[in-house]
């Protein structure tokens, strides 16, 4: 795929906090414009890229403003926070996507409110979800998370385990595999970030060659606020964008993605990319 961005570092952003419908509308429009530009640069259509706004840590009053600005699906990292928001904001009719690691004791909650789970990486979680979903009489769209950065502290399947894992999933009838998901390296080095995205695309293509049914729609959920344009260049069909829409978070990303920051000291600055 044509490489549009050079080898310079990813830009560092100071995302302002959106506090009105007008500000959310502007931020969303800016992100969509960037999506369209990145897609066009590699001969893709912006219509092929889903924007998933990520509202983790955002107070509910501001989430309401974002929904008023056009957000109809929101991503949350922590199940407890997503469950609370889904209940308190039920009047908005928002669909909720859980994008963080799932402990099996939270499967009941996810099965009750989520429309999508983007971090499936164990058969234990698949079985727990399937059991709860079967009891509720509903299905769930899932993405299988792959550890493309080879960082031992990160969640996600090793690439070499992906095929065997995917071949086990049809036994869980309530789970609908939509594609693959990854978290790239948390670095400002574009070539290293790009390598993670390219690997996920390669894995998807390889699975399709073996058996198209293994990856369902073949979606690629990858890219966040600081690197989603690179992800689109490498084939992303869903980008998970939080800070570029809602504004910078108060806590460092080690609070939300501890597996990616095993040694980050207390008080460290948030990574600029999500």
C-alpha positions as a Python dict, from the first residue, in 0.01 Angstrom:
ca = {
    (1, 'X'): (0, 0, 0),
    (2, 'X'): (134, 346, -88),
    (3, 'X'): (303, 518, 203),
    (4, 'X'): (181, 877, 233),
    (5, 'X'): (341, 983, 561),
    (6, 'X'): (716, 1008, 590),
    (7, 'X'): (950, 877, 854),
    (8, 'X'): (922, 1185, 1072),
    (9, 'X'): (778, 1148, 1420),
    (10, 'X'): (405, 1142, 1471),
    (11, 'X'): (278, 1490, 1560),
    (12, 'X'): (231, 1573, 1926),
    (13, 'X'): (-115, 1712, 1989),
    (14, 'X'): (-255, 1927, 2266),
    (15, 'X'): (-619, 1829, 2233),
    (16, 'X'): (-851, 2095, 2378),
    (17, 'X'): (-1148, 1980, 2583),
    (18, 'X'): (-1478, 1998, 2394),
    (19, 'X'): (-1749, 2144, 2615),
    (20, 'X'): (-2027, 2233, 2370),
    (21, 'X'): (-2215, 2070, 2086),
    (22, 'X'): (-2049, 2314, 1846),
    (23, 'X'): (-1701, 2213, 1963),
    (24, 'X'): (-1781, 1845, 1936),
    (25, 'X'): (-1926, 1899, 1590),
    (26, 'X'): (-1608, 2077, 1481),
    (27, 'X'): (-1378, 1810, 1627),
    (28, 'X'): (-1573, 1528, 1462),
    (29, 'X'): (-1568, 1711, 1130),
    (30, 'X'): (-1191, 1762, 1159),
    (31, 'X'): (-1135, 1392, 1228),
    (32, 'X'): (-1358, 1290, 938),
    (33, 'X'): (-1171, 1527, 709),
    (34, 'X'): (-842, 1367, 813),
    (35, 'X'): (-990, 1022, 756),
    (36, 'X'): (-1101, 1122, 407),
    (37, 'X'): (-760, 1269, 325),
    (38, 'X'): (-570, 963, 446),
    (39, 'X'): (-804, 726, 263),
    (40, 'X'): (-784, 922, -62),
    (41, 'X'): (-406, 922, -41),
    (42, 'X'): (-400, 544, -81),
    (43, 'X'): (-692, 515, -320),
    (44, 'X'): (-951, 421, -60),
    (45, 'X'): (-1295, 563, 15),
    (46, 'X'): (-1361, 732, 348),
    (47, 'X'): (-1690, 543, 352),
    (48, 'X'): (-1490, 225, 411),
    (49, 'X'): (-1353, 356, 744),
    (50, 'X'): (-1571, 357, 1054),
    (51, 'X'): (-1504, 625, 1315),
    (52, 'X'): (-1554, 489, 1667),
    (53, 'X'): (-1546, 777, 1919),
    (54, 'X'): (-1396, 661, 2249),
    (55, 'X'): (-1557, 822, 2553),
    (56, 'X'): (-1358, 655, 2832),
    (57, 'X'): (-1323, 884, 3138),
    (58, 'X'): (-1551, 1145, 2980),
    (59, 'X'): (-1826, 1265, 3217),
    (60, 'X'): (-2178, 1177, 3117),
    (61, 'X'): (-2286, 1537, 3066),
    (62, 'X'): (-2019, 1580, 2799),
    (63, 'X'): (-2104, 1243, 2643),
    (64, 'X'): (-2456, 1378, 2596),
    (65, 'X'): (-2311, 1675, 2406),
    (66, 'X'): (-2110, 1441, 2183),
    (67, 'X'): (-2421, 1239, 2105),
    (68, 'X'): (-2606, 1560, 2023),
    (69, 'X'): (-2320, 1636, 1781),
    (70, 'X'): (-2377, 1310, 1598),
    (71, 'X'): (-2208, 1024, 1787),
    (72, 'X'): (-2430, 714, 1775),
    (73, 'X'): (-2176, 450, 1883),
    (74, 'X'): (-1918, 494, 2159),
    (75, 'X'): (-1620, 290, 2272),
    (76, 'X'): (-1527, 229, 2635),
    (77, 'X'): (-1220, 61, 2777),
    (78, 'X'): (-1345, -48, 3120),
    (79, 'X'): (-1655, -264, 3150),
    (80, 'X'): (-1771, -106, 3476),
    (81, 'X'): (-1761, 244, 3329),
    (82, 'X'): (-1931, 132, 3009),
    (83, 'X'): (-2208, -44, 3203),
    (84, 'X'): (-2274, 264, 3415),
    (85, 'X'): (-2291, 492, 3113),
    (86, 'X'): (-2510, 252, 2918),
    (87, 'X'): (-2760, 257, 3204),
    (88, 'X'): (-2748, 628, 3282),
    (89, 'X'): (-2758, 731, 2915),
    (90, 'X'): (-3006, 468, 2799),
    (91, 'X'): (-3241, 741, 2675),
    (92, 'X'): (-2989, 833, 2403),
    (93, 'X'): (-3009, 502, 2218),
    (94, 'X'): (-2630, 479, 2185),
    (95, 'X'): (-2458, 153, 2091),
    (96, 'X'): (-2163, 61, 2314),
    (97, 'X'): (-1841, -105, 2203),
    (98, 'X'): (-1611, -251, 2469),
    (99, 'X'): (-1254, -211, 2347),
    (100, 'X'): (-1052, -315, 2654),
    (101, 'X'): (-945, -645, 2807),
    (102, 'X'): (-1228, -855, 2950),
    (103, 'X'): (-1211, -1040, 3279),
    (104, 'X'): (-1443, -1338, 3254),
    (105, 'X'): (-1639, -1232, 3563),
    (106, 'X'): (-1752, -925, 3365),
    (107, 'X'): (-1889, -1130, 3074),
    (108, 'X'): (-2244, -1107, 3211),
    (109, 'X'): (-2231, -728, 3195),
    (110, 'X'): (-2090, -715, 2843),
    (111, 'X'): (-2350, -963, 2724),
    (112, 'X'): (-2623, -744, 2871),
    (113, 'X'): (-2542, -406, 2716),
    (114, 'X'): (-2265, -416, 2453),
    (115, 'X'): (-2327, -426, 2080),
    (116, 'X'): (-1962, -507, 2010),
    (117, 'X'): (-1652, -641, 2184),
    (118, 'X'): (-1319, -556, 2021),
    (119, 'X'): (-1067, -729, 2246),
    (120, 'X'): (-1136, -1102, 2233),
    (121, 'X'): (-811, -1290, 2296),
    (122, 'X'): (-891, -1605, 2493),
    (123, 'X'): (-1121, -1904, 2464),
    (124, 'X'): (-1215, -1859, 2830),
    (125, 'X'): (-1355, -1516, 2749),
    (126, 'X'): (-1525, -1652, 2436),
    (127, 'X'): (-1691, -1930, 2636),
    (128, 'X'): (-1800, -1694, 2914),
    (129, 'X'): (-1949, -1447, 2669),
    (130, 'X'): (-2121, -1718, 2469),
    (131, 'X'): (-2280, -1868, 2779),
    (132, 'X'): (-2419, -1533, 2892),
    (133, 'X'): (-2531, -1436, 2542),
    (134, 'X'): (-2707, -1768, 2489),
    (135, 'X'): (-2895, -1714, 2814),
    (136, 'X'): (-2994, -1365, 2701),
    (137, 'X'): (-3094, -1484, 2357),
    (138, 'X'): (-2870, -1244, 2169),
    (139, 'X'): (-2549, -1231, 1966),
    (140, 'X'): (-2242, -1009, 1980),
    (141, 'X'): (-2005, -876, 1717),
    (142, 'X'): (-1642, -941, 1814),
    (143, 'X'): (-1295, -851, 1691),
    (144, 'X'): (-1004, -1077, 1782),
    (145, 'X'): (-718, -885, 1941),
    (146, 'X'): (-367, -959, 1816),
    (147, 'X'): (-45, -848, 1983),
    (148, 'X'): (137, -710, 1678),
    (149, 'X'): (405, -529, 1878),
    (150, 'X'): (545, -846, 2042),
    (151, 'X'): (539, -674, 2381),
    (152, 'X'): (504, -947, 2646),
    (153, 'X'): (303, -727, 2882),
    (154, 'X'): (33, -656, 2624),
    (155, 'X'): (-293, -842, 2582),
    (156, 'X'): (-374, -1000, 2249),
    (157, 'X'): (-290, -1324, 2075),
    (158, 'X'): (59, -1386, 1940),
    (159, 'X'): (33, -1380, 1559),
    (160, 'X'): (136, -1744, 1536),
    (161, 'X'): (-163, -1848, 1750),
    (162, 'X'): (-425, -1661, 1549),
    (163, 'X'): (-529, -1932, 1304),
    (164, 'X'): (-583, -2198, 1569),
    (165, 'X'): (-781, -1953, 1782),
    (166, 'X'): (-1006, -1848, 1494),
    (167, 'X'): (-1078, -2210, 1407),
    (168, 'X'): (-1214, -2265, 1760),
    (169, 'X'): (-1457, -1974, 1756),
    (170, 'X'): (-1740, -2124, 1544),
    (171, 'X'): (-1835, -2343, 1842),
    (172, 'X'): (-1949, -2026, 2020),
    (173, 'X'): (-2260, -1962, 1817),
    (174, 'X'): (-2350, -1626, 1966),
    (175, 'X'): (-2019, -1463, 1869),
    (176, 'X'): (-2000, -1303, 1523),
    (177, 'X'): (-1639, -1249, 1420),
    (178, 'X'): (-1605, -919, 1235),
    (179, 'X'): (-1228, -896, 1205),
    (180, 'X'): (-905, -827, 1393),
    (181, 'X'): (-797, -554, 1634),
    (182, 'X'): (-460, -435, 1758),
    (183, 'X'): (-288, -174, 1973),
    (184, 'X'): (26, -48, 1803),
    (185, 'X'): (343, 43, 1987),
    (186, 'X'): (302, 355, 2201),
    (187, 'X'): (575, 551, 2026),
    (188, 'X'): (609, 855, 1804),
    (189, 'X'): (820, 657, 1556),
    (190, 'X'): (599, 622, 1246),
    (191, 'X'): (784, 328, 1083),
    (192, 'X'): (755, 120, 1400),
    (193, 'X'): (387, 204, 1442),
    (194, 'X'): (323, 130, 1075),
    (195, 'X'): (481, -213, 1112),
    (196, 'X'): (217, -312, 1368),
    (197, 'X'): (-67, -205, 1140),
    (198, 'X'): (84, -371, 834),
    (199, 'X'): (125, -696, 1027),
    (200, 'X'): (-243, -702, 1123),
    (201, 'X'): (-343, -648, 760),
    (202, 'X'): (-108, -927, 650),
    (203, 'X'): (-256, -1162, 908),
    (204, 'X'): (-609, -1079, 795),
    (205, 'X'): (-516, -1145, 433),
    (206, 'X'): (-349, -1472, 524),
    (207, 'X'): (-655, -1591, 716),
    (208, 'X'): (-877, -1498, 422),
    (209, 'X'): (-663, -1711, 192),
    (210, 'X'): (-693, -2007, 428),
    (211, 'X'): (-1067, -1968, 488),
    (212, 'X'): (-1260, -1642, 437),
    (213, 'X'): (-1505, -1738, 711),
    (214, 'X'): (-1231, -1724, 975),
    (215, 'X'): (-1231, -1344, 988),
    (216, 'X'): (-1591, -1270, 901),
    (217, 'X'): (-1613, -928, 738),
    (218, 'X'): (-1234, -899, 756),
    (219, 'X'): (-1241, -572, 946),
    (220, 'X'): (-925, -414, 1086),
    (221, 'X'): (-975, -208, 1401),
    (222, 'X'): (-652, -15, 1447),
    (223, 'X'): (-539, 341, 1496),
    (224, 'X'): (-613, 603, 1762),
    (225, 'X'): (-604, 981, 1791),
    (226, 'X'): (-239, 1033, 1708),
    (227, 'X'): (-189, 761, 1447),
    (228, 'X'): (-525, 681, 1284),
    (229, 'X'): (-414, 829, 953),
    (230, 'X'): (-121, 585, 940),
    (231, 'X'): (-360, 302, 1026),
    (232, 'X'): (-593, 403, 742),
    (233, 'X'): (-300, 400, 500),
    (234, 'X'): (-237, 43, 611),
    (235, 'X'): (-598, -69, 568),
    (236, 'X'): (-788, 16, 887),
    (237, 'X'): (-1164, -20, 857),
    (238, 'X'): (-1231, 112, 1209),
    (239, 'X'): (-1034, 379, 1394),
    (240, 'X'): (-1083, 430, 1768),
    (241, 'X'): (-1055, 804, 1835),
    (242, 'X'): (-1092, 955, 2180),
    (243, 'X'): (-882, 1259, 2262),
    (244, 'X'): (-907, 1418, 1916),
    (245, 'X'): (-1284, 1435, 1970),
    (246, 'X'): (-1328, 1474, 2346),
    (247, 'X'): (-1001, 1638, 2447),
    (248, 'X'): (-695, 1535, 2645),
    (249, 'X'): (-750, 1311, 2947),
    (250, 'X'): (-653, 1399, 3301),
    (251, 'X'): (-472, 1074, 3379),
    (252, 'X'): (-187, 903, 3192),
    (253, 'X'): (-271, 618, 2958),
    (254, 'X'): (-109, 374, 3200),
    (255, 'X'): (-432, 411, 3397),
    (256, 'X'): (-638, 283, 3102),
    (257, 'X'): (-389, 57, 2921),
    (258, 'X'): (-163, -67, 3206),
    (259, 'X'): (-35, -354, 2993),
    (260, 'X'): (121, -104, 2753),
    (261, 'X'): (297, 98, 3024),
    (262, 'X'): (442, -152, 3271),
    (263, 'X'): (703, 85, 3413),
    (264, 'X'): (551, 430, 3364),
    (265, 'X'): (604, 635, 3681),
    (266, 'X'): (318, 799, 3868),
    (267, 'X'): (238, 1142, 3728),
    (268, 'X'): (375, 1071, 3381),
    (269, 'X'): (216, 1254, 3092),
    (270, 'X'): (-51, 1083, 2886),
    (271, 'X'): (57, 931, 2559),
    (272, 'X'): (-59, 1170, 2284),
    (273, 'X'): (-194, 909, 2044),
    (274, 'X'): (-524, 753, 2173),
}
